Amino acid sequence: MLETKNADRIGLLLSGGGARAAYQVGVLRAIAELLPTDSSNPFHIISGTSAGALNAASLACHAHRLRTGVRLLEYVWKNISSDQIYTPQSGKLLGRVSIMLLSSMRTKNADVPRALLDNTPLLGLLQRVLKLNKIQRNIDRGLLDALSITTSAYSTGESVSFYQGMKGLNDWEGPHRVGRRGQISHAHLMASSALPVLFPAVKINDQFYGDGAVRQLAPTSTPIHLGATRLLAIGVSGNRSKTPPDNEMTAAPSISQIIGHMLNSAFVDTLDNDLEFLRDMNGVLNHIPHRIRDSGKVSAQKIELLEISPSKEINTLATEFYDELPKQMAKHIKPDTSSTLLSLVLFEKGFCGALLKMGYEDALAKESEIRHFFQRQI
């Protein structure tokens, strides 16, 4: 990591969103190209949630050279296919939802499915491409302060950020969220990316965890707790449009629509709202004299923020690649009514390649802002 002032700590925040996380890799590729060729990881704190946690872990494993970590991610996302991530459970896919719900009402549950999809293939992929023992080595070498992976604890309802970092970092607790030190494992990555209903919960120690986007009310709080004073947030919002859609819903929503709506709310609303709050807080702090801020009477600090999010609606883009969806999934997910769910599970080359391209172009469109943000490294 290139030298910076002690008080200047750059955080990277990678949000969740299933297949949408391919967009983040396009952004990271542009950043890697704008920085010097042999640059090591420029981020002191890397914080990932859901599919963003997988990208975050790869960067942490290859902190010695940013381009190496990004190229690995590019290779994976450019050659990805749904069968590398999940396989549908046997039987009628969405019909299993009713079985799952009814079984939960029984006093003694039978051997029933705990999720619609089996993500065992994902575990195999992660074990092949991510050598997580490199994380501590990079921390010890000063290439990284901390990596955090956020999950959701089903038993407590808390957002739990597991972090592996240098000495001196402390656990924290806040409203419905906690930070816990621990060695990041493939189980943490599987838990953080376990989309509710779609993928099964993962047991870590004595608790079961699911997708980190659920109940994550303040995504930016994790990298800030770990010391970030500047923050790059790469979002994967499926719909940035502020105008109402032309087609109104005339029929009751399908199960796939409801699932998509619930997941989209978890992935999009909390990050957008948290970033808006952070900007508002920065605006308030601008009006507080430095002598008061420096006196310690004000606990909040100004966080320099750079956000890069999709310039086009990802859900609409996903419909253009609907034919890539495996047939067994296509029976239940329709492009005109379930585009949100489609964008989450469409782990296919065409769609992910288009997201990579969009992320790369969106980042280059903000080249001046990126250069200013990394001015000490360029």
Contacts in CASP RR format, 6 or more apart in sequence:
PFRMAT RR
TARGET T0000
AUTHOR 0000-0000-0000
METHOD contacts of the structure
MODEL  1
MLETKNADRIGLLLSGGGARAAYQVGVLRAIAELLPTDSSNPFHIISGTS
AGALNAASLACHAHRLRTGVRLLEYVWKNISSDQIYTPQSGKLLGRVSIM
LLSSMRTKNADVPRALLDNTPLLGLLQRVLKLNKIQRNIDRGLLDALSIT
TSAYSTGESVSFYQGMKGLNDWEGPHRVGRRGQISHAHLMASSALPVLFP
AVKINDQFYGDGAVRQLAPTSTPIHLGATRLLAIGVSGNRSKTPPDNEMT
AAPSISQIIGHMLNSAFVDTLDNDLEFLRDMNGVLNHIPHRIRDSGKVSA
QKIELLEISPSKEINTLATEFYDELPKQMAKHIKPDTSSTLLSLVLFEKG
FCGALLKMGYEDALAKESEIRHFFQRQI
1 40 0 8 1.000
1 41 0 8 1.000
1 42 0 8 1.000
1 44 0 8 1.000
1 63 0 8 1.000
1 142 0 8 1.000
1 143 0 8 1.000
1 144 0 8 1.000
2 39 0 8 1.000
2 40 0 8 1.000
2 42 0 8 1.000
2 376 0 8 1.000
2 377 0 8 1.000
4 10 0 8 1.000
4 44 0 8 1.000
4 376 0 8 1.000
4 377 0 8 1.000
7 229 0 8 1.000
8 229 0 8 1.000
8 230 0 8 1.000
8 376 0 8 1.000
9 44 0 8 1.000
9 45 0 8 1.000
9 145 0 8 1.000
9 227 0 8 1.000
9 228 0 8 1.000
9 229 0 8 1.000
9 230 0 8 1.000
10 42 0 8 1.000
10 43 0 8 1.000
10 44 0 8 1.000
10 45 0 8 1.000
10 228 0 8 1.000
10 229 0 8 1.000
10 230 0 8 1.000
10 231 0 8 1.000
10 232 0 8 1.000
10 374 0 8 1.000
11 43 0 8 1.000
11 44 0 8 1.000
11 45 0 8 1.000
11 46 0 8 1.000
11 47 0 8 1.000
11 223 0 8 1.000
11 228 0 8 1.000
11 230 0 8 1.000
11 231 0 8 1.000
11 232 0 8 1.000
12 43 0 8 1.000
12 45 0 8 1.000
12 46 0 8 1.000
12 47 0 8 1.000
12 56 0 8 1.000
12 59 0 8 1.000
12 223 0 8 1.000
12 231 0 8 1.000
12 232 0 8 1.000
12 234 0 8 1.000
13 47 0 8 1.000
13 48 0 8 1.000
13 219 0 8 1.000
13 220 0 8 1.000
13 222 0 8 1.000
13 223 0 8 1.000
13 231 0 8 1.000
13 232 0 8 1.000
13 233 0 8 1.000
13 234 0 8 1.000
14 21 0 8 1.000
14 24 0 8 1.000
14 46 0 8 1.000
14 47 0 8 1.000
14 48 0 8 1.000
14 49 0 8 1.000
14 52 0 8 1.000
14 53 0 8 1.000
14 55 0 8 1.000
14 56 0 8 1.000
14 234 0 8 1.000
14 235 0 8 1.000
15 48 0 8 1.000
15 49 0 8 1.000
15 50 0 8 1.000
15 52 0 8 1.000
15 213 0 8 1.000
15 219 0 8 1.000
15 233 0 8 1.000
15 234 0 8 1.000
15 235 0 8 1.000
15 236 0 8 1.000
15 267 0 8 1.000
15 271 0 8 1.000
16 48 0 8 1.000
16 49 0 8 1.000
16 50 0 8 1.000
16 51 0 8 1.000
16 52 0 8 1.000
16 53 0 8 1.000
16 193 0 8 1.000
16 211 0 8 1.000
16 212 0 8 1.000
16 213 0 8 1.000
16 235 0 8 1.000
16 236 0 8 1.000
16 267 0 8 1.000
17 50 0 8 1.000
17 51 0 8 1.000
17 52 0 8 1.000
17 213 0 8 1.000
17 236 0 8 1.000
17 263 0 8 1.000
17 267 0 8 1.000
17 344 0 8 1.000
18 50 0 8 1.000
18 51 0 8 1.000
18 193 0 8 1.000
18 195 0 8 1.000
18 236 0 8 1.000
18 344 0 8 1.000
18 345 0 8 1.000
18 347 0 8 1.000
19 51 0 8 1.000
19 343 0 8 1.000
19 344 0 8 1.000
19 345 0 8 1.000
19 346 0 8 1.000
19 347 0 8 1.000
19 348 0 8 1.000
19 351 0 8 1.000
19 352 0 8 1.000
19 355 0 8 1.000
20 51 0 8 1.000
20 236 0 8 1.000
20 238 0 8 1.000
20 267 0 8 1.000
20 314 0 8 1.000
20 343 0 8 1.000
20 344 0 8 1.000
20 355 0 8 1.000
21 50 0 8 1.000
21 51 0 8 1.000
21 52 0 8 1.000
21 54 0 8 1.000
21 55 0 8 1.000
21 236 0 8 1.000
22 77 0 8 1.000
22 80 0 8 1.000
22 351 0 8 1.000
22 352 0 8 1.000
22 353 0 8 1.000
22 355 0 8 1.000
22 356 0 8 1.000
23 234 0 8 1.000
23 235 0 8 1.000
23 236 0 8 1.000
23 310 0 8 1.000
23 314 0 8 1.000
23 355 0 8 1.000
23 356 0 8 1.000
23 358 0 8 1.000
23 359 0 8 1.000
24 52 0 8 1.000
24 55 0 8 1.000
24 234 0 8 1.000
24 235 0 8 1.000
24 236 0 8 1.000
24 359 0 8 1.000
25 55 0 8 1.000
25 70 0 8 1.000
25 73 0 8 1.000
25 74 0 8 1.000
25 77 0 8 1.000
25 356 0 8 1.000
25 359 0 8 1.000
26 74 0 8 1.000
26 355 0 8 1.000
26 356 0 8 1.000
26 357 0 8 1.000
26 358 0 8 1.000
26 359 0 8 1.000
26 360 0 8 1.000
26 363 0 8 1.000
27 234 0 8 1.000
27 308 0 8 1.000
27 359 0 8 1.000
27 360 0 8 1.000
27 362 0 8 1.000
27 363 0 8 1.000
28 55 0 8 1.000
28 59 0 8 1.000
28 66 0 8 1.000
28 70 0 8 1.000
28 73 0 8 1.000
28 234 0 8 1.000
29 70 0 8 1.000
29 74 0 8 1.000
29 356 0 8 1.000
29 360 0 8 1.000
29 363 0 8 1.000
30 359 0 8 1.000
30 360 0 8 1.000
30 363 0 8 1.000
30 364 0 8 1.000
30 367 0 8 1.000
30 370 0 8 1.000
31 42 0 8 1.000
31 66 0 8 1.000
31 363 0 8 1.000
31 370 0 8 1.000
31 374 0 8 1.000
32 39 0 8 1.000
32 66 0 8 1.000
32 67 0 8 1.000
32 70 0 8 1.000
34 367 0 8 1.000
34 370 0 8 1.000
34 371 0 8 1.000
34 374 0 8 1.000
34 378 0 8 1.000
35 42 0 8 1.000
35 66 0 8 1.000
35 374 0 8 1.000
35 377 0 8 1.000
35 378 0 8 1.000
36 377 0 8 1.000
36 378 0 8 1.000
37 67 0 8 1.000
38 65 0 8 1.000
39 65 0 8 1.000
39 66 0 8 1.000
39 67 0 8 1.000
39 377 0 8 1.000
40 63 0 8 1.000
40 64 0 8 1.000
40 65 0 8 1.000
40 66 0 8 1.000
40 143 0 8 1.000
41 59 0 8 1.000
41 60 0 8 1.000
41 62 0 8 1.000
41 63 0 8 1.000
41 64 0 8 1.000
41 65 0 8 1.000
41 66 0 8 1.000
41 138 0 8 1.000
41 143 0 8 1.000
41 144 0 8 1.000
42 66 0 8 1.000
42 374 0 8 1.000
42 377 0 8 1.000
43 59 0 8 1.000
43 144 0 8 1.000
43 232 0 8 1.000
44 144 0 8 1.000
44 145 0 8 1.000
44 146 0 8 1.000
44 227 0 8 1.000
44 228 0 8 1.000
45 145 0 8 1.000
45 146 0 8 1.000
45 147 0 8 1.000
45 148 0 8 1.000
45 223 0 8 1.000
45 226 0 8 1.000
45 227 0 8 1.000
45 228 0 8 1.000
46 56 0 8 1.000
46 59 0 8 1.000
46 60 0 8 1.000
46 144 0 8 1.000
46 146 0 8 1.000
46 147 0 8 1.000
46 148 0 8 1.000
47 56 0 8 1.000
47 147 0 8 1.000
47 148 0 8 1.000
47 150 0 8 1.000
47 161 0 8 1.000
47 219 0 8 1.000
47 222 0 8 1.000
47 223 0 8 1.000
47 226 0 8 1.000
48 55 0 8 1.000
48 56 0 8 1.000
48 148 0 8 1.000
48 149 0 8 1.000
48 150 0 8 1.000
48 192 0 8 1.000
49 149 0 8 1.000
49 150 0 8 1.000
49 192 0 8 1.000
49 212 0 8 1.000
49 213 0 8 1.000
49 216 0 8 1.000
49 219 0 8 1.000
50 192 0 8 1.000
50 193 0 8 1.000
50 195 0 8 1.000
50 211 0 8 1.000
50 212 0 8 1.000
50 213 0 8 1.000
50 267 0 8 1.000
51 193 0 8 1.000
52 192 0 8 1.000
52 193 0 8 1.000
53 149 0 8 1.000
53 150 0 8 1.000
53 188 0 8 1.000
53 189 0 8 1.000
53 192 0 8 1.000
53 193 0 8 1.000
53 212 0 8 1.000
54 126 0 8 1.000
54 130 0 8 1.000
54 189 0 8 1.000
54 193 0 8 1.000
55 73 0 8 1.000
56 147 0 8 1.000
56 148 0 8 1.000
56 149 0 8 1.000
57 130 0 8 1.000
57 132 0 8 1.000
57 135 0 8 1.000
57 147 0 8 1.000
57 149 0 8 1.000
57 184 0 8 1.000
57 189 0 8 1.000
58 69 0 8 1.000
58 72 0 8 1.000
58 73 0 8 1.000
58 129 0 8 1.000
58 130 0 8 1.000
59 66 0 8 1.000
59 69 0 8 1.000
59 70 0 8 1.000
59 73 0 8 1.000
60 134 0 8 1.000
60 135 0 8 1.000
60 138 0 8 1.000
60 144 0 8 1.000
60 147 0 8 1.000
60 184 0 8 1.000
61 69 0 8 1.000
61 130 0 8 1.000
61 131 0 8 1.000
61 132 0 8 1.000
61 134 0 8 1.000
61 135 0 8 1.000
61 138 0 8 1.000
62 68 0 8 1.000
62 69 0 8 1.000
62 72 0 8 1.000
62 134 0 8 1.000
63 138 0 8 1.000
63 141 0 8 1.000
63 143 0 8 1.000
63 144 0 8 1.000
64 138 0 8 1.000
64 141 0 8 1.000
64 143 0 8 1.000
72 129 0 8 1.000
74 356 0 8 1.000
76 125 0 8 1.000
76 129 0 8 1.000
77 352 0 8 1.000
77 353 0 8 1.000
77 355 0 8 1.000
77 356 0 8 1.000
78 349 0 8 1.000
78 352 0 8 1.000
78 353 0 8 1.000
78 356 0 8 1.000
79 349 0 8 1.000
80 347 0 8 1.000
80 348 0 8 1.000
80 349 0 8 1.000
80 352 0 8 1.000
81 347 0 8 1.000
81 348 0 8 1.000
81 349 0 8 1.000
82 325 0 8 1.000
82 326 0 8 1.000
82 329 0 8 1.000
82 345 0 8 1.000
82 346 0 8 1.000
82 347 0 8 1.000
82 348 0 8 1.000
83 121 0 8 1.000
83 326 0 8 1.000
84 121 0 8 1.000
84 122 0 8 1.000
84 125 0 8 1.000
84 347 0 8 1.000
85 119 0 8 1.000
85 121 0 8 1.000
85 122 0 8 1.000
85 125 0 8 1.000
85 347 0 8 1.000
86 117 0 8 1.000
86 118 0 8 1.000
86 119 0 8 1.000
86 121 0 8 1.000
86 122 0 8 1.000
86 198 0 8 1.000
86 199 0 8 1.000
86 345 0 8 1.000
86 347 0 8 1.000
87 117 0 8 1.000
87 118 0 8 1.000
87 120 0 8 1.000
87 121 0 8 1.000
88 116 0 8 1.000
88 117 0 8 1.000
88 118 0 8 1.000
88 326 0 8 1.000
88 328 0 8 1.000
88 329 0 8 1.000
89 96 0 8 1.000
89 113 0 8 1.000
89 115 0 8 1.000
89 116 0 8 1.000
89 117 0 8 1.000
89 118 0 8 1.000
93 116 0 8 1.000
93 328 0 8 1.000
93 329 0 8 1.000
93 331 0 8 1.000
93 332 0 8 1.000
94 116 0 8 1.000
94 255 0 8 1.000
94 256 0 8 1.000
94 332 0 8 1.000
95 255 0 8 1.000
96 113 0 8 1.000
96 116 0 8 1.000
97 116 0 8 1.000
97 197 0 8 1.000
97 255 0 8 1.000
99 112 0 8 1.000
99 113 0 8 1.000
100 112 0 8 1.000
100 113 0 8 1.000
100 114 0 8 1.000
100 197 0 8 1.000
103 109 0 8 1.000
103 110 0 8 1.000
103 112 0 8 1.000
114 200 0 8 1.000
114 201 0 8 1.000
115 194 0 8 1.000
115 197 0 8 1.000
115 198 0 8 1.000
115 199 0 8 1.000
115 200 0 8 1.000
115 201 0 8 1.000
116 197 0 8 1.000
116 198 0 8 1.000
117 198 0 8 1.000
117 199 0 8 1.000
117 345 0 8 1.000
118 200 0 8 1.000
119 190 0 8 1.000
119 193 0 8 1.000
119 194 0 8 1.000
119 199 0 8 1.000
119 200 0 8 1.000
122 190 0 8 1.000
122 193 0 8 1.000
123 186 0 8 1.000
123 190 0 8 1.000
126 186 0 8 1.000
126 189 0 8 1.000
126 190 0 8 1.000
127 186 0 8 1.000
130 186 0 8 1.000
130 189 0 8 1.000
132 184 0 8 1.000
132 185 0 8 1.000
132 186 0 8 1.000
135 144 0 8 1.000
135 147 0 8 1.000
135 164 0 8 1.000
135 184 0 8 1.000
136 164 0 8 1.000
136 183 0 8 1.000
138 144 0 8 1.000
139 145 0 8 1.000
139 146 0 8 1.000
139 164 0 8 1.000
139 165 0 8 1.000
139 166 0 8 1.000
142 166 0 8 1.000
144 165 0 8 1.000
145 165 0 8 1.000
145 166 0 8 1.000
145 169 0 8 1.000
145 226 0 8 1.000
145 227 0 8 1.000
146 163 0 8 1.000
146 164 0 8 1.000
146 165 0 8 1.000
146 166 0 8 1.000
146 169 0 8 1.000
146 226 0 8 1.000
147 163 0 8 1.000
147 164 0 8 1.000
147 165 0 8 1.000
147 184 0 8 1.000
148 161 0 8 1.000
148 162 0 8 1.000
148 163 0 8 1.000
148 164 0 8 1.000
148 179 0 8 1.000
148 222 0 8 1.000
148 223 0 8 1.000
148 226 0 8 1.000
149 161 0 8 1.000
149 162 0 8 1.000
149 163 0 8 1.000
149 184 0 8 1.000
149 188 0 8 1.000
149 189 0 8 1.000
149 192 0 8 1.000
150 159 0 8 1.000
150 160 0 8 1.000
150 161 0 8 1.000
150 162 0 8 1.000
150 192 0 8 1.000
150 212 0 8 1.000
150 213 0 8 1.000
150 216 0 8 1.000
150 219 0 8 1.000
150 222 0 8 1.000
151 159 0 8 1.000
151 160 0 8 1.000
151 161 0 8 1.000
151 162 0 8 1.000
151 188 0 8 1.000
151 191 0 8 1.000
151 192 0 8 1.000
151 204 0 8 1.000
151 209 0 8 1.000
151 210 0 8 1.000
151 211 0 8 1.000
151 212 0 8 1.000
152 158 0 8 1.000
152 159 0 8 1.000
152 160 0 8 1.000
152 209 0 8 1.000
152 210 0 8 1.000
152 211 0 8 1.000
152 212 0 8 1.000
152 213 0 8 1.000
152 214 0 8 1.000
152 215 0 8 1.000
152 216 0 8 1.000
153 159 0 8 1.000
153 160 0 8 1.000
153 207 0 8 1.000
153 208 0 8 1.000
153 209 0 8 1.000
154 201 0 8 1.000
154 207 0 8 1.000
154 208 0 8 1.000
154 209 0 8 1.000
154 210 0 8 1.000
155 207 0 8 1.000
155 208 0 8 1.000
156 207 0 8 1.000
157 176 0 8 1.000
157 215 0 8 1.000
158 176 0 8 1.000
158 177 0 8 1.000
158 178 0 8 1.000
158 215 0 8 1.000
159 176 0 8 1.000
159 177 0 8 1.000
159 178 0 8 1.000
159 212 0 8 1.000
159 214 0 8 1.000
159 215 0 8 1.000
159 216 0 8 1.000
159 217 0 8 1.000
160 177 0 8 1.000
160 178 0 8 1.000
160 179 0 8 1.000
160 180 0 8 1.000
160 209 0 8 1.000
161 177 0 8 1.000
161 178 0 8 1.000
161 179 0 8 1.000
161 180 0 8 1.000
161 222 0 8 1.000
161 225 0 8 1.000
162 179 0 8 1.000
162 180 0 8 1.000
162 181 0 8 1.000
162 182 0 8 1.000
162 184 0 8 1.000
162 188 0 8 1.000
162 204 0 8 1.000
163 169 0 8 1.000
163 179 0 8 1.000
163 180 0 8 1.000
163 181 0 8 1.000
163 182 0 8 1.000
163 184 0 8 1.000
163 222 0 8 1.000
163 226 0 8 1.000
164 181 0 8 1.000
164 182 0 8 1.000
164 183 0 8 1.000
164 184 0 8 1.000
165 181 0 8 1.000
165 226 0 8 1.000
169 181 0 8 1.000
169 226 0 8 1.000
171 178 0 8 1.000
171 179 0 8 1.000
171 180 0 8 1.000
171 181 0 8 1.000
172 178 0 8 1.000
172 179 0 8 1.000
172 225 0 8 1.000
173 179 0 8 1.000
174 221 0 8 1.000
175 217 0 8 1.000
176 215 0 8 1.000
176 217 0 8 1.000
177 215 0 8 1.000
177 216 0 8 1.000
177 217 0 8 1.000
177 218 0 8 1.000
177 221 0 8 1.000
177 222 0 8 1.000
179 222 0 8 1.000
179 225 0 8 1.000
185 204 0 8 1.000
187 202 0 8 1.000
187 203 0 8 1.000
187 204 0 8 1.000
188 204 0 8 1.000
190 202 0 8 1.000
191 201 0 8 1.000
191 202 0 8 1.000
191 204 0 8 1.000
191 209 0 8 1.000
191 210 0 8 1.000
191 212 0 8 1.000
192 209 0 8 1.000
192 210 0 8 1.000
192 211 0 8 1.000
192 212 0 8 1.000
193 199 0 8 1.000
193 211 0 8 1.000
194 200 0 8 1.000
194 201 0 8 1.000
194 202 0 8 1.000
194 209 0 8 1.000
194 210 0 8 1.000
194 211 0 8 1.000
195 211 0 8 1.000
195 263 0 8 1.000
195 344 0 8 1.000
196 210 0 8 1.000
196 211 0 8 1.000
196 214 0 8 1.000
196 262 0 8 1.000
196 263 0 8 1.000
196 266 0 8 1.000
197 259 0 8 1.000
198 259 0 8 1.000
198 344 0 8 1.000
198 345 0 8 1.000
199 210 0 8 1.000
199 211 0 8 1.000
201 208 0 8 1.000
201 209 0 8 1.000
201 210 0 8 1.000
202 208 0 8 1.000
202 209 0 8 1.000
202 210 0 8 1.000
203 209 0 8 1.000
211 266 0 8 1.000
213 263 0 8 1.000
213 266 0 8 1.000
213 267 0 8 1.000
213 270 0 8 1.000
214 266 0 8 1.000
216 266 0 8 1.000
216 270 0 8 1.000
217 270 0 8 1.000
217 274 0 8 1.000
218 270 0 8 1.000
218 274 0 8 1.000
218 277 0 8 1.000
219 233 0 8 1.000
219 270 0 8 1.000
219 271 0 8 1.000
219 274 0 8 1.000
220 231 0 8 1.000
220 233 0 8 1.000
220 274 0 8 1.000
220 275 0 8 1.000
220 278 0 8 1.000
220 303 0 8 1.000
221 274 0 8 1.000
223 231 0 8 1.000
224 231 0 8 1.000
224 303 0 8 1.000
228 303 0 8 1.000
229 301 0 8 1.000
229 303 0 8 1.000
229 304 0 8 1.000
230 303 0 8 1.000
230 304 0 8 1.000
230 305 0 8 1.000
230 306 0 8 1.000
230 373 0 8 1.000
231 278 0 8 1.000
231 303 0 8 1.000
231 304 0 8 1.000
231 305 0 8 1.000
231 306 0 8 1.000
232 306 0 8 1.000
232 307 0 8 1.000
232 308 0 8 1.000
232 373 0 8 1.000
233 271 0 8 1.000
233 275 0 8 1.000
233 305 0 8 1.000
233 306 0 8 1.000
233 307 0 8 1.000
233 308 0 8 1.000
234 307 0 8 1.000
234 308 0 8 1.000
234 309 0 8 1.000
235 271 0 8 1.000
235 307 0 8 1.000
235 308 0 8 1.000
235 309 0 8 1.000
235 310 0 8 1.000
236 267 0 8 1.000
236 309 0 8 1.000
236 310 0 8 1.000
236 314 0 8 1.000
237 267 0 8 1.000
237 268 0 8 1.000
237 271 0 8 1.000
237 272 0 8 1.000
237 309 0 8 1.000
237 310 0 8 1.000
237 314 0 8 1.000
238 264 0 8 1.000
238 267 0 8 1.000
238 268 0 8 1.000
238 310 0 8 1.000
238 313 0 8 1.000
238 314 0 8 1.000
238 315 0 8 1.000
238 340 0 8 1.000
238 343 0 8 1.000
239 264 0 8 1.000
239 268 0 8 1.000
239 313 0 8 1.000
239 314 0 8 1.000
239 315 0 8 1.000
239 340 0 8 1.000
240 309 0 8 1.000
240 310 0 8 1.000
240 311 0 8 1.000
240 313 0 8 1.000
241 313 0 8 1.000
247 336 0 8 1.000
253 261 0 8 1.000
253 337 0 8 1.000
254 334 0 8 1.000
254 337 0 8 1.000
254 338 0 8 1.000
256 332 0 8 1.000
256 333 0 8 1.000
256 334 0 8 1.000
256 337 0 8 1.000
256 338 0 8 1.000
256 341 0 8 1.000
257 337 0 8 1.000
257 338 0 8 1.000
257 340 0 8 1.000
257 341 0 8 1.000
259 341 0 8 1.000
260 338 0 8 1.000
260 340 0 8 1.000
260 341 0 8 1.000
260 344 0 8 1.000
261 340 0 8 1.000
263 340 0 8 1.000
263 341 0 8 1.000
263 344 0 8 1.000
264 340 0 8 1.000
275 305 0 8 1.000
275 307 0 8 1.000
278 303 0 8 1.000
278 305 0 8 1.000
279 305 0 8 1.000
281 300 0 8 1.000
281 302 0 8 1.000
281 303 0 8 1.000
282 302 0 8 1.000
282 303 0 8 1.000
282 305 0 8 1.000
285 293 0 8 1.000
285 298 0 8 1.000
285 300 0 8 1.000
285 301 0 8 1.000
285 302 0 8 1.000
286 302 0 8 1.000
288 298 0 8 1.000
292 298 0 8 1.000
293 301 0 8 1.000
304 373 0 8 1.000
306 366 0 8 1.000
306 369 0 8 1.000
306 370 0 8 1.000
306 373 0 8 1.000
308 359 0 8 1.000
308 362 0 8 1.000
308 363 0 8 1.000
308 366 0 8 1.000
309 362 0 8 1.000
310 358 0 8 1.000
310 359 0 8 1.000
310 362 0 8 1.000
311 358 0 8 1.000
311 361 0 8 1.000
311 362 0 8 1.000
311 365 0 8 1.000
312 358 0 8 1.000
314 343 0 8 1.000
314 355 0 8 1.000
315 339 0 8 1.000
315 340 0 8 1.000
315 342 0 8 1.000
315 343 0 8 1.000
316 339 0 8 1.000
317 343 0 8 1.000
317 351 0 8 1.000
317 354 0 8 1.000
317 355 0 8 1.000
317 358 0 8 1.000
318 335 0 8 1.000
318 339 0 8 1.000
318 342 0 8 1.000
318 343 0 8 1.000
318 346 0 8 1.000
318 351 0 8 1.000
319 335 0 8 1.000
319 336 0 8 1.000
319 339 0 8 1.000
319 342 0 8 1.000
320 351 0 8 1.000
320 354 0 8 1.000
321 346 0 8 1.000
321 348 0 8 1.000
321 350 0 8 1.000
321 351 0 8 1.000
321 354 0 8 1.000
322 330 0 8 1.000
322 335 0 8 1.000
322 342 0 8 1.000
322 346 0 8 1.000
324 346 0 8 1.000
324 348 0 8 1.000
324 349 0 8 1.000
324 350 0 8 1.000
324 351 0 8 1.000
325 333 0 8 1.000
325 342 0 8 1.000
325 345 0 8 1.000
325 346 0 8 1.000
325 348 0 8 1.000
329 345 0 8 1.000
333 341 0 8 1.000
333 342 0 8 1.000
333 345 0 8 1.000
335 342 0 8 1.000
343 351 0 8 1.000
346 352 0 8 1.000
363 370 0 8 1.000
371 378 0 8 1.000
END
